Structures are given as C-alpha cells and as structure tokens.
Amino acid sequence: MTLKKKLEEGTVDLDTLVARTLLREAADGVAAHSDYARHLVLLLKKAAEGKGGDQGIKDEAALRRNARLWKIPEEGRSISEVALDLANLLLHEFASQEDLLATVNLAPAPQRAVWEKLHISPLGVDRMVVEALHNSAMGVNQDYVHLLLSAIQVSLADGWGASRIASAVADILFGTPMPTQSGNNLLALRGEKVNAATLDLEAAAKGPLVSGFSVEAIRYMLGGTFRASFRPLNDAIMSGRIRGVAGLVGCENPSAQVDSYIHTLTTELLKNNVLVLTTGGAALGLARVGMLSPEMGLVHTGSGLREVCEAVGMPPVLHMGNGVDNTRILEAATEIVREGGLGDDLSQIPAVGLAPEWMDGKAVAAGCYFVASGIDVVLGHPFHIGGSDKVGKFLGEGAQEAFGASFHVCADPHEAAKKVLELLEADRDRLGINRKQERKMYDMKDRRDLVV
C-alpha cells in the first residue's frame, strides 16, 4: 500500500509516520549503546569471578566509588565480592521487566519528578528498546505525542542507564581517564612502520592532543587531592568569568565540510568565555585543527575563561571520551548542580548541548536524553521530521514546557554560537547572576574566616 493510499484511508497520518521514524531511530541508537555497555558488564562479572583471563579490575577506587553510587555494601568484603554484586545489579538494569532503572537515581531529583509525572521513567533497557520497536510498528500506536514520549523514554534508558553504566564499568576495568598527551592525524603513525617509512611526520602534521578528562579528573584539576570539587567552576560561572558550559558531541557527517562547522563554532564559544566539553567525532574534528592542545585552545579564549584555565592548569576544551561517554557530560552537569549556587536541577544551570553534524540514531537518542534532562540542544541540521509541523512543534515548544529545554536548529556555525550565548544568558538572567560584581582581593583575615 502506498503512503498516499494509507493517508487517504485514514489508517495513519503523516504526524504518526514521522514520530514513528524518530522513535525507531532513537531505539536503534539505544540498542547500539546498550549492547556495548552489556558486554562491558559481562566482562566485569567474569573478572570478578576470576574468569576474565588477562582482564582484571584495574581501578579499585573506581569500583568502590561506583559501588557507593549503586549502594553495594563494601565493609569487610573483598574487591571481587563487591565487583560481582555490582555486575549482577547492572545486568539487572538491562533485563528488568518491571523495576525502574536504579541508575536513574543518579539524576537530580527535580528531573526524576518530571519523568514520573509524564510516566516516562525508564524500566529495564532491553524492555525499553523492544517496547519502542513494538510501539512504532504498524497498527499499534497512532498517537504522535505518545510515540515521541516513547522516544524520550527509551533515550533516557540510554543516557541515565546503558551509556552511564558503560562509562562507569570502563573506569573500573581499564582505569578512570586522566589527562593524557598523544598525537593525532599522521603523528599517530610511526616512522618504523612500513606504511609511514617515507613520510616526514613533523612536516605532515602538528597535532600536541590532550584527552582523558573524566569527571574525577576535572574535580581533581579544580581542587587538588584534598579539596577536589567543582566549587571553583561554579564560582567562576557565578562571577561571570565563565559564561557557561557547552557539550559538543556527535558524529562527523560526510555531507558537511570536514571540521569547518565545529571549528568555527568552538572558536566563537571560547572567545565568549564558554567552557567546551567534547566527545566522539566532534572531539576528533577539534583535534585535527589543534583545538585540543592547551596552547592552541587558549589562543582563542576570552580573558575570563583563560584566567580560570591558566589558574587551574586545564585547557578550555576538554575531551571526555567517545560517543557513549556523552553521559560524562551529563555527569559533569550534575556535579555543577550538586555543588550548589546554580539552581537545583539541570534545566537551571547555564549549559547547552551541541550536535552540529549528527548522523544516526545514537545522536538522536543522545539529543533526546539531553533535552529530557533539561539541557537545550542545538543541531546543525534538523532531525528527519520535515513532514510534520506538529512533531517539530513538540520538540520545540512542547519539550520546553515539559522539560525546561528544547531542540534548536542552526545551519550556520555563527548563528549556532549566537543561539548558545542567548540560551546561556537567559539561564544566567533567571539565576540572577548577571549582576556586575566587584572583584574582592582577600587578605589574611578574610582567608581565615573562610569555611573550608
């Protein structure tokens, strides 16, 4: 039956078809991320049982940190016992049929309350993916709003479920990422390799790349061993030296000019004192133009952000991992909320997500869980929703009303930068932190009076 015939017979309308497509794309992305996460959890279980071969538990501190997050008892128990309990709990996150995801409890309470009100708190990851595919099948669900809420629900099972689990377990098995210097482009090759024997590597590429900025690494850089916290970052945002935070994620789309959009956008954000967190293909694009080296990044940076970065010794663009590690950006945003002074949920803090060259369902899922978490997302080109004004309106006005955040499309990087700054300034205005403040120089008495 042709689409025209379906529409004429009233079996389905265009809004339903578009919503089904978006739901299927989101489910596709969640399936990819969750299968990766499941393999990591199974490997953790084997390592805990002594069946992991050469793979053991590399980072005990990460194990114990995550055991506390998921409320696994530690006292008087061996590493293997704690790891096995954690692995079994996390496997239940995939298989659960009726229980809400325990991982969702890592989100701020106001966000969880929104999801509960809308009946989209995610259950087991596998059930959510199957339910999404069922929901989008012919003859099952024709309500485009319900289909879109289903897309958000399955995406939450990724952002506050599978992908969050993947990053945590990767830390335990392979070590929590810490800043590491490496090469990119042709500098990643070695002269002794036959395919690089005749290359002048120094002349061919100049890529000094620094990656490995986990939330733990950022906390340590901001406060050191004994005072590790996000307090200096929150203070810098409140004082206006940093206008806000942008999470730059997504693939590199071959239909776009390679690196051009993300390079231009990042340059504009840095000039306007916006700290950039990046992952995946977007991070690789920035690496190729040298933006992940501290020296190169600081060339483009406004005076306030530069002052903070130089004081704590970090670059203005922080590479936080691969595409699954988008949840590390959410984790960092949650730390800002928990540190205090910038609202009590993610929709209040000055933060924006960016996916300039998104390409597949994984990006659709990530965009949906960012918006559902209260963080606006700017896309370089729209989702595949051109056939339905109603779906577009839901992802804009409807999402804003429900979650305090929505999608925005900016085909031009300068317009995207302008939109980001507009959104950050609106957040700052609502928080009341755009008032001009005198900078106070602390004397010794002031320092003694500080509560630490």
Residue pairs with C-beta under 8 A, 6 or more apart in sequence:
3 17
6 12
7 13
7 14
12 138
12 142
13 142
13 144
14 387
14 388
15 144
15 388
15 390
15 391
16 142
16 143
16 144
16 147
17 387
17 388
18 144
18 384
18 385
18 387
18 388
18 391
19 144
19 145
19 147
19 148
19 151
19 388
19 391
20 136
20 147
21 384
21 385
22 147
22 148
22 151
22 364
22 383
22 384
22 385
22 391
23 132
23 135
23 136
23 147
23 148
23 150
23 151
23 154
24 132
24 133
24 136
24 361
25 360
25 361
25 364
25 365
25 383
25 384
26 132
26 151
26 152
26 154
26 155
26 361
26 364
26 365
26 368
27 129
27 132
27 133
27 136
27 151
27 154
27 361
28 360
28 361
28 362
29 155
29 158
29 360
29 361
29 362
29 363
29 364
29 365
29 366
30 125
30 128
30 129
30 132
30 154
30 155
30 157
30 158
30 162
30 361
30 365
31 129
32 361
32 362
33 158
33 162
33 163
33 166
33 323
33 324
33 362
33 365
34 94
34 125
34 126
34 129
34 157
34 158
34 161
34 162
34 163
36 162
36 166
36 324
37 94
37 125
37 162
37 163
37 165
37 166
37 169
37 324
38 91
38 94
38 162
40 165
40 166
40 169
40 170
40 173
41 87
41 90
41 91
41 94
41 165
41 169
42 87
42 91
43 52
43 55
43 169
43 173
44 57
44 83
44 86
44 87
44 90
44 169
44 172
44 173
45 83
45 84
45 87
45 88
45 91
46 52
46 53
46 55
47 55
47 56
47 57
47 83
47 173
48 57
48 80
48 81
48 83
48 84
48 87
49 80
49 84
50 80
55 173
57 63
57 79
57 80
57 83
57 172
57 173
58 172
58 173
58 174
58 175
59 171
59 172
59 173
59 174
59 175
59 176
60 79
61 176
62 168
62 171
62 172
62 175
62 176
62 216
63 79
63 82
63 83
63 86
63 172
64 74
64 82
65 216
66 86
66 168
66 169
66 171
66 172
67 74
67 82
67 85
67 86
68 74
69 106
69 168
70 86
70 89
70 90
70 102
70 103
72 82
72 85
72 86
72 89
73 82
73 85
74 82
83 172
89 102
90 165
90 169
92 99
92 102
92 124
93 101
93 102
93 103
93 124
93 125
93 161
93 162
93 165
94 124
94 125
94 126
94 162
95 124
95 126
96 123
96 124
96 127
97 123
97 124
97 127
98 123
99 123
99 124
100 121
100 122
100 123
101 121
101 122
101 123
101 124
101 125
101 157
101 160
101 161
103 160
103 161
103 164
103 165
104 112
104 115
104 121
104 122
104 156
104 160
104 161
105 112
106 160
106 164
106 331
106 334
107 160
107 334
107 373
108 334
108 337
108 338
108 344
108 345
108 346
109 345
110 344
110 345
110 347
111 345
111 346
111 347
111 372
111 373
111 374
112 121
114 372
114 374
114 402
114 403
115 121
115 122
115 156
115 372
118 149
118 402
119 149
120 149
120 150
120 152
120 153
120 156
120 372
121 153
121 156
122 128
122 153
122 154
122 156
122 157
122 160
122 161
123 157
124 157
125 157
125 158
125 161
125 162
128 153
128 154
128 157
128 161
129 154
129 157
131 150
131 154
132 150
132 151
132 153
132 154
134 140
135 141
135 146
135 147
135 150
136 147
136 150
141 147
141 150
144 388
144 390
144 391
144 394
145 394
145 398
148 391
148 394
148 395
151 364
151 368
152 368
152 369
152 371
152 372
154 365
155 364
155 365
155 366
155 367
155 368
155 369
155 372
156 368
156 369
156 372
158 365
158 366
158 369
159 326
159 327
159 330
159 365
159 366
159 369
159 370
159 372
159 373
160 327
160 330
160 369
160 373
163 324
163 325
163 326
163 327
164 327
164 330
164 331
166 324
166 325
166 327
167 321
167 324
167 325
167 327
167 328
167 331
171 177
171 214
171 216
176 214
176 216
176 217
177 211
177 212
177 213
177 214
177 217
177 320
177 321
178 212
178 214
178 216
178 217
178 220
179 210
179 211
179 212
179 213
179 217
179 221
179 314
180 210
180 211
180 212
181 208
181 209
181 210
182 188
182 209
182 210
182 211
183 205
183 207
183 208
183 209
184 205
184 207
184 209
184 284
184 287
184 288
184 292
185 204
185 205
185 207
185 287
185 288
186 196
186 199
186 201
186 204
186 205
186 207
187 201
187 205
187 206
187 207
188 207
189 195
189 196
189 199
189 201
190 196
191 197
191 199
191 201
206 290
207 287
207 288
207 290
207 293
208 290
208 293
208 295
208 296
209 287
209 292
209 293
209 319
210 292
210 293
210 294
210 315
210 319
211 283
211 287
211 292
211 319
211 321
212 319
213 277
213 314
213 318
213 319
213 320
214 320
214 321
214 328
215 328
215 331
215 332
215 335
216 228
218 230
218 233
218 314
218 318
218 332
219 228
219 229
219 230
219 335
220 228
221 312
221 313
221 314
222 228
222 229
222 230
222 231
222 232
222 233
222 312
222 314
223 229
223 231
223 232
227 452
229 339
230 332
230 335
230 336
230 338
230 339
231 339
232 308
232 312
233 242
233 275
233 308
233 336
233 339
234 336
234 339
234 340
234 341
234 342
235 341
236 242
236 304
236 308
237 243
237 244
237 245
237 336
237 342
237 349
237 350
237 433
238 341
238 342
238 433
239 437
239 439
240 273
240 304
240 428
240 433
240 434
240 437
241 273
241 304
241 305
241 307
241 308
242 273
242 274
242 275
242 304
242 305
242 308
243 272
243 273
243 274
243 304
243 350
243 421
243 424
243 425
243 428
244 274
244 275
244 349
244 350
244 351
244 352
244 424
244 427
244 428
245 274
245 275
245 276
245 277
245 332
245 333
245 336
245 349
245 350
245 351
245 352
246 269
246 274
246 275
246 276
246 277
246 351
246 352
246 353
246 354
246 420
247 277
247 278
247 279
247 326
247 329
247 333
247 351
247 352
247 353
247 354
247 370
247 375
248 262
248 265
248 266
248 276
248 277
248 278
248 279
248 282
248 283
248 286
248 354
248 356
249 278
249 279
249 280
249 282
249 323
249 326
249 329
249 353
249 354
249 355
249 363
249 366
250 280
250 281
250 282
250 323
250 354
250 355
250 356
250 357
250 358
250 359
250 363
250 366
251 280
251 281
251 282
251 323
251 357
251 358
251 359
251 360
251 362
251 363
252 258
252 259
252 281
252 282
252 284
252 285
252 357
252 359
253 357
253 358
253 359
253 380
253 381
256 356
256 357
256 380
258 285
259 285
259 286
259 288
259 289
260 413
261 356
261 357
261 380
261 413
261 416
262 282
262 285
262 286
262 356
262 357
262 413
263 285
263 286
263 289
263 291
264 413
264 414
264 417
265 354
265 356
265 413
265 416
265 417
266 276
266 286
266 291
266 300
266 317
267 291
267 300
268 413
268 414
268 417
269 276
269 417
269 420
269 421
270 276
270 297
270 300
270 301
270 302
270 305
270 316
270 317
271 300
271 301
271 302
272 302
272 417
272 421
273 301
273 302
273 303
273 304
273 305
274 305
274 420
274 421
274 424
275 305
275 316
275 318
276 316
276 317
276 318
277 317
277 318
277 320
277 328
277 329
277 332
278 286
278 317
278 318
278 319
278 320
279 319
279 320
279 321
279 322
279 323
279 325
279 326
279 328
279 329
280 321
280 322
280 323
280 325
280 326
281 323
281 357
282 354
282 355
282 356
282 357
283 292
283 319
283 320
285 357
286 292
286 317
286 319
287 319
290 296
291 297
291 300
291 317
292 315
292 317
292 319
293 315
294 309
294 314
294 315
297 309
297 315
297 316
297 317
298 306
298 309
298 310
298 315
298 316
300 316
301 309
301 316
305 316
306 316
309 315
309 316
320 328
320 329
320 332
321 328
323 362
323 366
326 366
326 370
329 353
330 346
330 369
330 370
330 373
330 375
333 346
333 349
333 351
333 373
333 375
334 346
336 342
336 349
336 351
337 343
337 344
337 345
337 346
337 348
337 349
342 348
342 349
342 350
342 431
342 433
343 349
343 431
345 374
345 404
346 373
346 374
346 375
347 374
347 375
347 403
347 404
347 405
348 374
348 404
348 427
348 430
348 431
349 427
350 424
350 427
350 428
350 431
351 375
351 424
351 427
352 375
352 376
352 377
352 378
352 420
352 423
352 424
353 366
353 367
353 370
353 371
353 375
353 376
353 377
353 378
354 377
354 378
354 416
354 420
355 363
355 366
355 367
355 377
355 378
355 379
355 380
356 378
356 379
356 380
356 413
356 416
357 380
357 381
358 364
358 367
358 379
358 380
358 381
364 383
367 377
367 379
367 383
367 407
370 377
370 405
371 377
371 395
371 399
371 403
371 405
371 406
371 407
372 399
372 403
372 405
373 403
373 405
374 403
374 404
374 405
375 405
376 405
376 406
376 407
376 408
376 423
377 405
377 406
377 407
377 408
378 407
378 408
378 409
378 410
378 416
378 419
378 420
378 423
379 407
379 408
379 409
379 410
380 409
380 410
380 411
380 413
380 416
381 409
381 411
382 392
382 409
383 395
383 407
385 391
385 392
385 395
395 406
395 407
396 406
396 407
396 408
397 406
398 406
399 405
399 406
399 407
400 406
408 419
408 423
410 416
410 418
410 419
425 434
428 434
440 446
442 450
